[in-house]
C-alpha cells in the first residue's frame, strides 16, 4: 500500500521523468504519459531558463522586495527632484480593515474598523470608528447595495466574502473621506491605495466626487500605495534607490494606465526622503506634484519615506486578537443567535498534514 507519496523530478541524461517516491525509498513506478513528460520537460527547462536571473525567495507567502529594489535593465527614467513649492499644512489620513467573524446559512457576519489620524500643527490625534458588526445576508443585502451609485448583483457579495469585505471597506473609507474633506481647510488628505474607482462606490461619496472637490490649491489629496507588483514600475524603482538621488519623483502615468484605464488623476513613483523607499503616489489632474510632495515632507514625519500619519491610521485600523474575541463574544451574547459546534473539514480529512509547516494551494 502507498501511504504517503509525492512527485519528484528525476533528471537523467536526456529525458526528465516523474517518479513516485515513498519517503526516502524510490519506487520503481514511472509516469510516462505524454502530458507528464511535457510537464517534466517544462520543469527541467526552468532551471536553464533561470540561468543568470536574480530572485527573492518567498517566505511563508509574505510580499517581499529586494533591498535597494530590483534594478532591472530598463530605459533611464526622467527623475525630477522635488522642488520646495509646498508649505506646512494640517494632515489627515484614513485607513480601514474588515474581518469575517461568523458565517450563516445565507451569508456572513463581518467586523469593520476604520481610523482617522491627524497631524494638526505638529499635534497628533486620532479617531477610531468601530469595531462595527455588519451582517450581509439575504435579509439585508438589498439595503447595503442600495447605498451604491451603480447596481451590483447581490450574488457577488453573498457568495464571495472577499468582495463583501471590500464593499464594507469602500463604504467606510469613502464616507469618512467625504466628512474629513468638508472640515479640513487648506489641508492634506492621505488615502491608503490608489485613486482608482471601485465597483462599490457609494452614492454621494464616491471617489470621483472626492477627487473633483480637490482643486490642488486650497486642499490637497494623495493616494499612497505601499507596494506595486507592476514589473515596469519595479524597474524604475531601482533607479530611485541610488544613493546620490535626492527626494525625487518619476511620472509613471502612461505605464499605470495600461493596467488601470479608469485612473482618476496621475501616478508617480516618489522617494520623499534621502534614505526613503519609493512609493506610488496618485494625485488629481490639477495638483502640482512638487507642491503635494514637498507639502508632505514639510507637514509630516516620514518613516523611510512613508508618512507617519498614514502609518498611524493603518496600525489603529487593524484588529487585535482581543478585539476579534470581544466582537465574537458580543455577537453571541447580544444577538439572538444559536452558535453551532464547528470543525475544520480539512483538518478532519487531512489530519496532521494540516498542522505541519507545509504550504501550497490545494
SERO-4910 file (N, C-alpha, C, O; in steps of 0.05 Angstrom, whole numbers):
BEGIN
 pado doro    nc1    nc2    nc3   cac1   cac2   cac3    cc1    cc2    cc3    oc1    oc2    oc3
  Unk    A     17    -24      0      0      0      0     18     25      0     38     26     13
  Unk    A      9     45    -15     23     71    -15     10     89      5    -13     98      1
  Unk    A     23     94     28     11    111     48     15    140     43     -4    156     42
  Unk    A     40    148     39     46    176     34     64    178      9     86    167     10
  Unk    A     55    191    -12     70    192    -36     72    221    -45     56    238    -38
  Unk    A     93    226    -61     96    253    -72    110    250    -99    123    229   -104
  Unk    A    108    271   -116    121    270   -142    148    284   -139    151    305   -126
  Unk    A    169    273   -152    195    285   -151    206    285   -179    203    265   -193
  Unk    A    219    306   -187    232    307   -214    258    292   -213    275    296   -195
  Unk    A    262    274   -231    287    259   -234    300    267   -261    288    262   -282
  Unk    A    322    280   -260    335    290   -285    357    270   -293    379    270   -281
  Unk    A    352    255   -314    372    237   -325    386    251   -347    382    275   -351
  Unk    A    402    236   -362    419    249   -382    403    266   -402    410    288   -408
  Unk    A    381    254   -413    367    269   -433    337    273   -426    327    295   -427
  Unk    A    324    252   -418    295    253   -415    287    256   -386    291    237   -370
  Unk    A    276    279   -377    267    281   -349    241    266   -346    223    268   -363
  Unk    A    238    251   -324    214    237   -319    205    243   -290    221    253   -274
  Unk    A    181    236   -284    170    239   -258    167    212   -245    154    194   -256
  Unk    A    178    209   -221    176    183   -207    160    187   -182    160    208   -169
  Unk    A    145    166   -174    132    166   -148    152    158   -127    168    139   -130
  Unk    A    153    174   -105    172    169    -84    157    165    -58    139    181    -51
  Unk    A    164    145    -43    153    140    -17    175    144      4    194    128      6
  Unk    A    172    166     20    193    174     39    220    175     25    222    188      5
  Unk    A    239    161     35    266    162     23    271    137      6    294    132     -3
  Unk    A    251    122      0    255     97    -16    242    101    -43    217    105    -45
  Unk    A    258    100    -64    248    105    -91    233     80   -101    243     58   -100
  Unk    A    209     84   -111    193     62   -121    198     60   -151    203     80   -165
  Unk    A    196     37   -161    201     32   -189    176     35   -206    167     17   -220
  Unk    A    164     60   -203    140     66   -218    145     92   -234    151    112   -222
  Unk    A    142     90   -260    149    113   -277    123    123   -290    108    108   -302
  Unk    A    118    149   -287     95    162   -301    106    172   -328    122    190   -329
  Unk    A     97    160   -350    109    166   -375     89    174   -397     95    171   -421
  Unk    A     66    184   -389     47    193   -409     58    218   -422     75    232   -410
  Unk    A     49    225   -446     59    250   -460     54    275   -443     72    293   -443
  Unk    A     31    277   -430     26    301   -414     46    304   -391     56    325   -385
  Unk    A     51    281   -377     70    281   -355     98    288   -365    113    303   -352
  Unk    A    106    277   -388    132    282   -398    136    312   -405    157    324   -401
  Unk    A    115    324   -416    116    353   -423    119    369   -397    134    389   -397
  Unk    A    105    361   -376    108    375   -351    136    372   -340    147    392   -330
  Unk    A    147    348   -342    174    344   -333    194    360   -348    213    371   -337
  Unk    A    190    362   -375    208    379   -391    206    408   -384    227    422   -383
  Unk    A    182    417   -378    178    445   -370    193    451   -345    206    472   -342
  Unk    A    192    432   -326    205    436   -300    235    435   -304    250    451   -292
  Unk    A    245    417   -320    274    415   -325    285    440   -339    306    450   -332
  Unk    A    270    450   -358    278    474   -373    278    499   -356    292    518   -362
  Unk    A    262    498   -334    261    522   -317    288    528   -305    294    552   -301
  Unk    A    303    508   -299    329    513   -287    348    527   -306    363    545   -298
  Unk    A    348    518   -331    365    531   -350    354    559   -357    370    578   -362
  Unk    A    328    562   -357    316    589   -363    322    609   -341    323    633   -346
  Unk    A    327    599   -317    333    617   -295    363    624   -293    371    640   -276
  Unk    A    379    614   -311    408    619   -310    413    649   -312    405    662   -331
  Unk    A    427    659   -292    434    688   -291    413    706   -279    418    730   -276
  Unk    A    389    695   -273    368    711   -261    374    717   -232    386    701   -218
  Unk    A    364    741   -223    365    747   -194    337    743   -183    317    749   -197
  Unk    A    335    733   -159    309    727   -148    308    732   -118    329    735   -104
  Unk    A    284    734   -107    279    737    -79    263    712    -70    242    706    -82
  Unk    A    273    698    -50    260    674    -41    236    682    -23    240    697     -4
  Unk    A    212    672    -30    188    679    -15    188    664     11    194    641     12
  Unk    A    180    678     32    179    667     59    150    666     69    139    687     75
  Unk    A    138    643     70    111    639     81     91    656     67     71    665     79
  Unk    A     94    661     41     74    676     26     75    706     30     58    720     20
  Unk    A     95    716     44     97    744     51    107    760     26    125    750     12
  Unk    A     96    784     22    105    801      0    133    812      7    135    827     26
  Unk    A    153    806     -9    180    815     -4    191    829    -29    184    822    -51
  Unk    A    209    847    -24    222    861    -46    252    862    -39    259    864    -16
  Unk    A    269    861    -59    298    863    -53    305    890    -42    294    911    -50
  Unk    A    324    890    -23    334    915    -13    348    931    -36    362    919    -52
  Unk    A    342    957    -37    351    974    -59    337    968    -86    347    977   -107
  Unk    A    315    953    -85    299    950   -109    310    929   -128    331    917   -123
  Unk    A    296    925   -150    303    904   -169    326    912   -188    341    895   -197
  Unk    A    328    938   -193    349    948   -211    349    933   -238    370    925   -248
  Unk    A    325    929   -248    322    915   -273    332    933   -296    331    957   -295
  Unk    A    341    920   -317    350    934   -341    326    947   -355    309    933   -365
  Unk    A    325    973   -356    304    988   -369    314   1015   -377    335   1024   -368
  Unk    A    298   1029   -392    306   1056   -401    308   1074   -377    293   1071   -357
  Unk    A    327   1093   -378    331   1112   -356    306   1129   -354    297   1141   -374
  Unk    A    295   1131   -330    271   1147   -325    279   1176   -322    301   1183   -314
  Unk    A    259   1193   -327    264   1222   -322    258   1228   -293    235   1233   -285
  Unk    A    279   1228   -277    277   1233   -248    278   1263   -243    296   1277   -251
  Unk    A    257   1272   -229    255   1301   -223    257   1305   -193    241   1296   -178
  Unk    A    278   1320   -184    280   1327   -156    256   1343   -147    246   1360   -162
  Unk    A    246   1338   -123    223   1352   -112    231   1380   -106    249   1386    -91
  Unk    A    216   1399   -118    221   1427   -113    205   1437    -89    182   1429    -86
  Unk    A    217   1453    -71    203   1462    -46    182   1483    -51    185   1506    -43
  Unk    A    161   1475    -65    139   1494    -71    117   1493    -49    101   1512    -48
  Unk    A    116   1473    -33     95   1470    -13    101   1483     13    124   1491     18
  Unk    A     81   1485     30     84   1496     57     71   1476     77     58   1457     69
  Unk    A     76   1481    102     66   1464    123     35   1466    124     24   1488    124
  Unk    A     22   1443    125     -7   1442    127    -16   1421    147      0   1404    156
  Unk    A    -41   1422    154    -52   1401    171    -56   1376    154    -63   1378    130
  Unk    A    -51   1353    166    -51   1327    152    -72   1309    164    -74   1307    189
  Unk    A    -88   1296    148   -106   1275    157   -102   1250    140    -97   1252    116
  Unk    A   -105   1227    152   -101   1201    138   -123   1182    146   -132   1183    169
  Unk    A   -131   1165    128   -153   1146    132   -145   1118    124   -132   1114    103
  Unk    A   -152   1099    140   -148   1071    133   -169   1054    147   -181   1063    167
  Unk    A   -174   1030    138   -195   1013    150   -187    984    146   -169    977    131
  Unk    A   -202    966    160   -198    938    157   -225    924    164   -241    934    179
  Unk    A   -228    901    152   -253    885    156   -244    856    159   -228    846    144
  Unk    A   -256    842    178   -251    814    182   -278    799    183   -299    810    190
  Unk    A   -278    774    175   -302    757    178   -301    744    205   -281    731    212
  Unk    A   -324    746    220   -325    734    246   -344    711    248   -343    696    268
  Unk    A   -362    708    229   -381    686    231   -393    681    203   -391    698    185
  Unk    A   -406    658    200   -419    651    175   -447    641    182   -452    627    202
  Unk    A   -466    648    165   -494    640    168   -502    623    144   -487    620    125
  Unk    A   -527    613    145   -537    597    123   -538    613     97   -534    602     75
  Unk    A   -544    639     99   -548    655     75   -528    677     72   -531    694     54
  Unk    A   -507    678     88   -488    700     85   -466    698    105   -456    676    112
  Unk    A   -457    721    115   -435    721    134   -437    746    152   -451    765    145
  Unk    A   -422    746    174   -421    768    192   -392    778    193   -373    763    195
  Unk    A   -389    805    191   -363    817    189   -360    838    211   -380    848    222
  Unk    A   -335    843    218   -329    865    237   -312    885    222   -292    878    208
  Unk    A   -320    910    223   -307    932    208   -296    953    228   -307    958    248
  Unk    A   -273    964    220   -260    984    237   -245   1003    219   -231    995    200
  Unk    A   -247   1029    225   -233   1050    210   -220   1069    229   -229   1071    252
  Unk    A   -200   1082    219   -186   1102    237   -179   1126    221   -173   1125    197
  Unk    A   -179   1149    235   -171   1175    224   -147   1184    241   -150   1186    265
  Unk    A   -125   1190    228   -102   1200    242    -97   1229    233    -99   1235    209
  Unk    A    -90   1246    251    -86   1275    245    -59   1284    255    -49   1275    275
  Unk    A    -48   1303    240    -25   1318    249    -32   1348    244    -29   1359    223
  Unk    A    -42   1360    266    -51   1388    265    -31   1406    277    -28   1407    302
  Unk    A    -16   1420    261      4   1438    271     25   1425    288     36   1437    307
  Unk    A     31   1399    283     51   1385    298     39   1368    321     52   1351    332
  Unk    A     13   1373    327     -1   1358    348    -15   1335    335    -31   1338    316
  Unk    A    -10   1311    345    -21   1287    333    -45   1277    349    -46   1277    373
  Unk    A    -65   1268    334    -90   1258    346   -102   1237    328    -93   1234    305
  Unk    A   -121   1223    339   -133   1201    322   -162   1196    332   -169   1202    355
  Unk    A   -177   1185    314   -205   1177    319   -208   1149    308   -201   1144    285
  Unk    A   -218   1130    324   -223   1103    315   -253   1098    313   -268   1103    333
  Unk    A   -263   1089    291   -291   1083    286   -295   1053    286   -284   1039    269
  Unk    A   -309   1043    305   -314   1014    307   -298   1002    331   -287   1017    347
  Unk    A   -298    976    332   -308    956    312   -339    956    310   -354    959    330
  Unk    A   -348    954    285   -377    952    279   -383    925    268   -368    914    251
  Unk    A   -405    913    277   -414    887    266   -432    891    243   -452    906    244
  Unk    A   -426    879    220   -441    882    196   -450    854    186   -433    837    180
  Unk    A   -476    850    185   -487    825    175   -494    829    145   -509    847    139
  Unk    A   -485    811    128   -492    812    100   -505    785     93   -492    764     91
  Unk    A   -531    786     88   -546    762     81   -570    769     64   -574    791     56
  Unk    A   -586    749     59   -610    753     42   -629    774     52   -642    788     37
  Unk    A   -630    776     79   -649    794     91   -642    824     88   -660    841     87
  Unk    A   -617    831     85   -609    859     85   -590    867     63   -582    890     61
  Unk    A   -583    849     45   -564    856     24   -574    877      6   -559    894     -5
  Unk    A   -601    878      1   -612    898    -16   -608    926     -5   -604    945    -20
  Unk    A   -610    929     22   -606    955     35   -577    964     32   -571    988     28
  Unk    A   -558    945     34   -530    952     32   -523    960      3   -509    980     -1
  Unk    A   -533    945    -16   -528    952    -44   -543    977    -53   -535    990    -72
  Unk    A   -564    984    -38   -578   1009    -45   -562   1034    -39   -570   1055    -48
  Unk    A   -540   1031    -24   -523   1054    -18   -504   1061    -41   -491   1082    -41
  Unk    A   -502   1043    -61   -482   1046    -82   -494   1063   -105   -518   1064   -110
  Unk    A   -476   1076   -120   -485   1093   -142   -490   1077   -167   -505   1086   -185
  Unk    A   -479   1052   -169   -484   1035   -192   -494   1008   -182   -485    998   -161
  Unk    A   -513    995   -197   -523    969   -188   -501    948   -189   -485    946   -207
  Unk    A   -502    931   -169   -483    908   -166   -500    883   -161   -517    884   -143
  Unk    A   -496    861   -175   -511    837   -170   -507    827   -141   -485    826   -131
  Unk    A   -529    820   -128   -528    813   -100   -512    787    -95   -500    784    -74
  Unk    A   -511    770   -115   -496    745   -111   -466    749   -108   -452    732    -97
  Unk    A   -456    772   -118   -428    777   -116   -419    780    -87   -399    768    -79
  Unk    A   -434    794    -71   -427    799    -43   -437    776    -25   -427    773     -3
  Unk    A   -457    761    -34   -467    739    -17   -450    714    -20   -447    699     -1
  Unk    A   -438    710    -43   -423    686    -48   -393    689    -45   -378    669    -43
  Unk    A   -383    714    -45   -354    719    -44   -348    737    -20   -355    760    -20
  Unk    A   -337    725      1   -331    741     25   -311    763     20   -312    784     33
  Unk    A   -292    758      2   -272    779     -4   -285    803    -16   -278    826     -9
  Unk    A   -305    799    -34   -319    821    -46   -336    836    -25   -338    860    -26
  Unk    A   -348    821     -7   -365    833     14   -348    850     32   -356    872     39
  Unk    A   -324    841     39   -307    856     57   -297    881     42   -293    902     54
  Unk    A   -292    878     16   -283    902      0   -306    923      0   -300    947      2
  Unk    A   -330    914     -4   -353    932     -4   -355    948     22   -358    972     21
  Unk    A   -352    934     44   -354    948     70   -331    968     74   -336    990     83
  Unk    A   -307    960     66   -284    978     68   -288   1004     52   -283   1026     61
  Unk    A   -297   1000     27   -301   1023      9   -322   1042     20   -319   1066     20
  Unk    A   -345   1031     30   -366   1047     42   -355   1064     66   -361   1087     68
  Unk    A   -340   1051     83   -330   1065    106   -309   1086     99   -312   1109    108
  Unk    A   -290   1079     82   -269   1098     76   -279   1122     59   -271   1145     64
  Unk    A   -297   1117     41   -307   1139     24   -324   1158     41   -322   1182     38
  Unk    A   -341   1147     59   -357   1164     76   -340   1181     94   -345   1205     98
  Unk    A   -320   1169    107   -302   1184    125   -286   1205    109   -282   1227    119
  Unk    A   -277   1197     85   -261   1217     69   -278   1241     62   -268   1263     62
  Unk    A   -304   1236     56   -321   1258     50   -325   1276     74   -325   1301     71
  Unk    A   -329   1265     97   -332   1281    122   -307   1297    128   -309   1320    135
  Unk    A   -284   1284    125   -259   1299    131   -254   1321    111   -245   1343    119
  Unk    A   -260   1316     86   -255   1336     65   -271   1362     69   -262   1383     61
  Unk    A   -294   1359     82   -311   1383     86   -302   1400    110   -309   1423    113
  Unk    A   -285   1388    127   -277   1402    152   -247   1408    152   -238   1425    168
  Unk    A   -231   1396    134   -202   1401    134   -197   1423    114   -196   1419     90
  Unk    A   -193   1447    125   -188   1471    108   -158   1475    103   -142   1475    122
  Unk    A   -152   1478     77   -124   1482     69   -106   1460     81    -84   1465     91
  Unk    A   -116   1436     79   -101   1413     90    -93   1393     68    -98   1397     45
  Unk    A    -81   1371     78    -72   1349     61    -85   1324     70    -82   1315     93
  Unk    A   -101   1311     53   -114   1286     59    -99   1263     45    -96   1263     21
  Unk    A    -91   1243     61    -76   1220     51    -94   1195     52   -106   1189     73
  Unk    A    -96   1181     30   -112   1157     28    -93   1133     24    -72   1136     11
  Unk    A   -101   1110     35    -85   1086     31    -93   1073      5   -116   1064      2
  Unk    A    -75   1072    -15    -81   1060    -40    -82   1080    -63    -73   1103    -60
  Unk    A    -91   1071    -86    -91   1087   -110   -117   1102   -114   -137   1096   -100
  Unk    A   -117   1121   -132   -141   1136   -139   -155   1122   -162   -158   1133   -184
  Unk    A   -164   1097   -157   -178   1081   -176   -206   1075   -166   -209   1065   -143
  Unk    A   -226   1082   -181   -254   1077   -171   -259   1047   -166   -248   1030   -180
  Unk    A   -275   1042   -147   -282   1014   -140   -309   1007   -153   -324   1024   -161
  Unk    A   -314    981   -154   -341    972   -162   -362    981   -143   -386    981   -150
  Unk    A   -354    987   -118   -373    993    -97   -373   1022    -88   -374   1027    -64
  Unk    A   -372   1040   -106   -372   1069    -99   -399   1077    -87   -420   1072   -100
  Unk    A   -399   1089    -63   -425   1097    -51   -436   1122    -64   -422   1140    -73
  Unk    A   -463   1124    -65   -476   1147    -76   -472   1171    -59   -477   1171    -35
  Unk    A   -463   1193    -71   -458   1218    -57   -431   1220    -43   -424   1242    -34
  Unk    A   -416   1198    -42   -389   1199    -30   -369   1184    -47   -351   1171    -36
  Unk    A   -372   1184    -73   -355   1168    -90   -327   1180    -91   -323   1203    -85
  Unk    A   -308   1164    -99   -280   1173   -102   -278   1194   -124   -263   1213   -121
  Unk    A   -294   1191   -145   -293   1211   -167   -302   1238   -156   -290   1259   -162
  Unk    A   -324   1238   -141   -333   1263   -129   -313   1275   -110   -310   1300   -109
  Unk    A   -299   1258    -95   -279   1268    -76   -256   1281    -92   -246   1302    -84
  Unk    A   -247   1268   -113   -225   1278   -129   -232   1305   -142   -216   1323   -142
  Unk    A   -257   1307   -152   -265   1331   -165   -268   1354   -146   -267   1378   -154
  Unk    A   -271   1349   -120   -274   1370   -100   -247   1382    -92   -246   1402    -78
  Unk    A   -225   1369    -99   -199   1379    -92   -187   1394   -116   -184   1383   -138
  Unk    A   -181   1420   -112   -172   1437   -133   -142   1439   -136   -132   1451   -155
  Unk    A   -127   1427   -117    -98   1428   -118    -86   1453   -106    -62   1457   -107
  Unk    A   -103   1471    -95    -93   1495    -83   -102   1498    -54    -85   1497    -36
  Unk    A   -128   1500    -49   -137   1503    -22   -134   1477     -6   -125   1477     17
  Unk    A   -140   1454    -19   -137   1428     -7   -122   1409    -25   -123   1412    -50
  Unk    A   -107   1391    -13    -91   1372    -28   -100   1344    -22   -107   1338      1
  Unk    A    -98   1326    -42   -106   1298    -38    -85   1280    -51    -75   1286    -73
  Unk    A    -78   1259    -37    -58   1240    -48    -66   1212    -39    -73   1207    -16
  Unk    A    -63   1193    -58    -66   1165    -52    -39   1151    -52    -25   1153    -72
  Unk    A    -32   1139    -30     -5   1127    -27     -7   1097    -26    -20   1086     -8
  Unk    A      6   1083    -45      6   1054    -46     32   1044    -34     53   1054    -42
  Unk    A     31   1025    -16     55   1015     -3     73    998    -21     97    997    -16
  Unk    A     61    985    -41     78    968    -58     64    966    -85     40    971    -88
  Unk    A     80    957   -105     69    953   -131     80    927   -142    103    920   -137
  Unk    A     64    912   -157     72    888   -170     76    891   -200     81    871   -214
  Unk    A     73    916   -210     77    921   -238    107    920   -244    122    937   -233
  Unk    A    116    902   -260    145    898   -264    158    923   -276    181    929   -269
  Unk    A    144    937   -293    156    961   -305    161    982   -284    181    997   -285
  Unk    A    144    984   -264    148   1004   -242    170    994   -224    185   1011   -213
  Unk    A    172    969   -219    194    959   -202    221    965   -214    240    970   -200
  Unk    A    223    964   -241    248    971   -254    255   1000   -250    279   1007   -246
  Unk    A    235   1018   -251    240   1046   -247    247   1052   -217    263   1069   -211
  Unk    A    234   1037   -199    240   1040   -171    270   1037   -165    281   1051   -148
  Unk    A    283   1018   -178    311   1013   -174    328   1037   -179    349   1041   -166
  Unk    A    320   1054   -198    335   1079   -204    333   1099   -182    351   1115   -177
  Unk    A    310   1099   -168    306   1118   -146    321   1110   -121    325   1126   -103
  Unk    A    329   1085   -119    343   1075    -96    372   1084    -95    385   1082    -75
  Unk    A    382   1094   -117    410   1102   -118    416   1123    -96    400   1141    -91
  Unk    A    439   1120    -83    446   1137    -60    448   1167    -68    443   1184    -51
  Unk    A    456   1172    -92    460   1201   -100    434   1214   -110    435   1237   -118
  Unk    A    412   1199   -109    386   1210   -118    373   1224    -94    367   1211    -74
  Unk    A    368   1250    -95    354   1264    -74    325   1257    -74    316   1243    -91
  Unk    A    309   1268    -54    280   1264    -56    269   1272    -83    272   1295    -91
  Unk    A    258   1253    -97    250   1257   -125    225   1242   -132    214   1227   -116
  Unk    A    216   1246   -157    193   1231   -167    196   1226   -197    210   1240   -211
  Unk    A    181   1206   -206    180   1199   -235    151   1196   -243    136   1182   -229
  Unk    A    143   1209   -264    116   1207   -274    113   1180   -288    125   1175   -309
  Unk    A     95   1163   -278     91   1136   -289     62   1132   -298     53   1110   -300
  Unk    A     49   1154   -303     20   1153   -310     16   1135   -335     -3   1119   -335
  Unk    A     32   1138   -356     28   1123   -380     31   1093   -375     17   1077   -388
  Unk    A     49   1085   -357     52   1057   -351     28   1046   -335     18   1024   -341
  Unk    A     19   1062   -316     -3   1053   -299    -29   1051   -315    -45   1033   -310
  Unk    A    -34   1070   -333    -58   1069   -349    -61   1045   -367    -83   1038   -376
  Unk    A    -39   1032   -373    -41   1007   -388    -56    985   -372    -67    967   -384
  Unk    A    -55    987   -346    -68    968   -328    -93    979   -314   -111    964   -306
  Unk    A    -93   1005   -310   -115   1019   -296   -126   1040   -314   -118   1063   -313
  Unk    A   -145   1033   -331   -155   1052   -351   -171   1074   -339   -172   1096   -349
  Unk    A   -184   1069   -316   -202   1089   -303   -188   1104   -280   -201   1113   -262
  Unk    A   -162   1107   -282   -147   1122   -261   -156   1150   -260   -159   1164   -281
  Unk    A   -162   1160   -236   -172   1187   -232   -149   1206   -225   -147   1215   -203
  Unk    A   -133   1212   -245   -111   1231   -240    -85   1221   -252    -85   1209   -274
  Unk    A    -63   1226   -239    -37   1219   -249    -21   1203   -228    -26   1207   -204
  Unk    A     -4   1185   -237     12   1168   -218     41   1175   -220     52   1181   -241
  Unk    A     54   1174   -196     82   1180   -194     95   1159   -176     83   1149   -157
  Unk    A    120   1152   -182    137   1138   -163    153   1159   -148    168   1175   -160
  Unk    A    150   1160   -122    161   1182   -107    179   1172    -84    172   1153    -70
  Unk    A    202   1185    -82    220   1180    -60    221   1206    -43    233   1225    -52
  Unk    A    208   1205    -20    204   1230     -5    227   1236     14    228   1258     25
  Unk    A    245   1217     19    267   1222     37    293   1210     25    291   1191      9
  Unk    A    316   1221     33    341   1212     22    345   1182     27    355   1168      9
  Unk    A    337   1173     50    340   1144     57    314   1129     54    310   1108     65
  Unk    A    295   1141     39    268   1130     37    265   1109     16    283   1105     -1
  Unk    A    242   1096     18    234   1075     -2    215   1088    -22    198   1103    -14
  Unk    A    218   1082    -48    199   1094    -67    171   1082    -64    168   1058    -60
  Unk    A    151   1100    -65    123   1091    -64    108   1103    -88    116   1124    -98
  Unk    A     87   1089    -95     70   1100   -116     51   1120   -103     37   1114    -84
  Unk    A     50   1144   -114     33   1165   -104     15   1175   -127     24   1183   -148
  Unk    A    -12   1173   -123    -31   1183   -142    -41   1210   -134    -49   1214   -111
  Unk    A    -42   1229   -153    -52   1256   -148    -74   1263   -168    -76   1250   -189
  Unk    A    -90   1283   -162   -110   1292   -181    -97   1306   -204    -73   1313   -203
  Unk    A   -112   1309   -226   -100   1321   -250    -92   1350   -246    -73   1359   -260
  Unk    A   -105   1364   -228    -99   1392   -224    -77   1398   -204    -69   1421   -200
  Unk    A    -68   1377   -190    -48   1382   -169    -19   1382   -181    -13   1366   -199
  Unk    A     -3   1399   -170     25   1401   -177     40   1381   -160     40   1383   -135
  Unk    A     54   1361   -172     68   1341   -155     89   1353   -137     92   1343   -114
  Unk    A    102   1374   -145    122   1387   -128    109   1399   -103    119   1397    -81
  Unk    A     85   1411   -107     71   1423    -84     62   1401    -64     66   1404    -40
  Unk    A     49   1380    -74     38   1359    -57     61   1345    -42     59   1341    -18
  Unk    A     82   1337    -56    103   1322    -44    120   1338    -25    128   1328     -4
  Unk    A    126   1363    -32    141   1379    -13    124   1387     11    134   1391     33
  Unk    A     97   1389      7     80   1394     30     80   1371     49     80   1374     73
  Unk    A     79   1346     38     81   1322     54    106   1321     70    106   1315     94
  Unk    A    129   1329     58    155   1329     71    155   1349     94    166   1344    115
  Unk    A    143   1372     88    143   1394    108    123   1390    131    127   1401    152
  Unk    A    102   1375    126     80   1373    145     79   1348    162     66   1348    183
  Unk    A     93   1327    154     91   1302    168    118   1290    173    137   1296    159
  Unk    A    119   1273    193    143   1257    198    144   1234    178    124   1221    174
  Unk    A    167   1229    167    170   1208    147    185   1184    159    207   1188    170
  Unk    A    175   1160    156    188   1136    165    197   1121    140    180   1108    127
  Unk    A    222   1122    133    233   1111    108    217   1122     84    212   1107     65
  Unk    A    210   1147     86    196   1160     64    166   1156     64    152   1166     46
  Unk    A    155   1142     85    126   1138     86    114   1156    108    125   1157    130
  Unk    A     92   1170    101     81   1189    121     72   1175    147     58   1155    146
  Unk    A     80   1186    169     74   1174    195     44   1175    201     34   1157    214
  Unk    A     31   1196    192      2   1198    197    -13   1175    183    -31   1163    195
  Unk    A     -6   1168    159    -18   1145    145    -10   1119    158    -25   1100    159
  Unk    A     14   1118    168     24   1094    183      8   1090    208      0   1068    215
  Unk    A      3   1112    223    -13   1110    247    -42   1101    241    -53   1085    256
  Unk    A    -53   1111    220    -81   1103    212    -82   1074    206   -102   1060    213
  Unk    A    -61   1063    194    -60   1034    188    -60   1018    214    -75    999    217
  Unk    A    -42   1025    232    -39   1009    257    -64   1010    274    -71    991    287
  Unk    A    -77   1033    274   -101   1036    290   -125   1022    278   -145   1016    293
  Unk    A   -125   1016    253   -148   1004    240   -148    974    240   -169    962    237
  Unk    A   -125    962    244   -124    932    243   -134    921    270   -133    933    291
  Unk    A   -144    896    268   -156    883    291   -135    868    307   -118    854    296
  Unk    A   -137    871    333   -120    854    351   -136    829    357   -160    827    352
  Unk    A   -122    808    367   -136    783    375   -157    788    396   -178    776    396
  Unk    A   -151    807    414   -170    813    436   -195    826    425   -217    820    433
  Unk    A   -192    844    405   -215    858    394   -233    838    378   -257    839    380
  Unk    A   -220    820    364   -236    799    350   -251    782    369   -274    775    364
  Unk    A   -238    774    392   -252    758    412   -275    772    424   -296    760    430
  Unk    A   -272    798    429   -293    814    441   -317    816    422   -340    814    430
  Unk    A   -312    820    396   -333    822    377   -349    796    376   -374    796    375
  Unk    A   -335    774    376   -349    748    375   -365    743    401   -386    731    401
  Unk    A   -354    752    424   -368    749    449   -393    766    449   -414    756    457
  Unk    A   -392    791    440   -415    808    439   -436    797    420   -460    798    424
  Unk    A   -426    786    398   -445    774    378   -460    751    389   -484    749    384
  Unk    A   -447    734    404   -461    710    415   -478    717    439   -497    703    445
  Unk    A   -472    739    453   -487    746    477   -510    765    471   -532    762    483
  Unk    A   -506    785    453   -526    805    449   -546    798    427   -570    805    429
  Unk    A   -537    785    407   -555    777    385   -569    751    392   -557    733    405
  Unk    A   -593    748    384   -608    723    389   -601    702    368   -616    697    349
  Unk    A   -577    691    372   -567    672    352   -561    646    366   -558    645    391
  Unk    A   -558    625    351   -550    599    361   -523    592    350   -520    590    325
  Unk    A   -503    590    367   -476    584    358   -473    553    355   -476    538    375
  Unk    A   -468    544    331   -467    516    325   -438    505    330   -419    520    325
  Unk    A   -436    480    339   -409    468    341   -397    466    313   -412    461    293
  Unk    A   -372    471    310   -359    471    284   -332    458    285   -320    454    306
  Unk    A   -322    450    261   -296    438    259   -285    443    231   -301    450    213
  Unk    A   -259    441    228   -247    444    202   -247    418    187   -236    398    195
  Unk    A   -261    419    164   -262    395    148   -235    386    137   -229    363    136
  Unk    A   -218    406    131   -191    399    121   -175    384    142   -162    364    136
  Unk    A   -177    394    167   -162    380    188   -173    353    194   -159    334    200
  Unk    A   -200    351    192   -212    325    196   -204    304    176   -198    281    182
  Unk    A   -202    313    151   -196    295    129   -166    290    126   -157    268    123
  Unk    A   -150    312    128   -121    310    123   -105    305    148    -82    296    147
  Unk    A   -117    309    172   -103    303    197    -78    320    201    -78    344    196
  Unk    A    -56    307    211    -33    323    219    -19    337    197     -2    355    202
  Unk    A    -25    331    171    -12    345    149    -18    375    150     -1    391    143
  Unk    A    -43    381    159    -51    409    160    -38    424    184    -39    448    185
  Unk    A    -27    409    203    -15    421    226     15    427    222     26    443    237
  Unk    A     27    414    203     55    418    198     60    444    183     40    457    174
  Unk    A     85    452    179     91    477    166     93    472    136    113    480    123
  Unk    A     72    460    125     71    456     96     54    477     84     35    487     96
  Unk    A     60    485     58     45    506     45     38    497     17     50    478      6
  Unk    A     19    511      5     11    506    -22    -19    506    -25    -33    495     -8
  Unk    A    -29    519    -46    -58    520    -50    -67    493    -60    -56    482    -80
  Unk    A    -87    482    -47    -98    456    -56   -127    453    -48   -140    433    -53
***
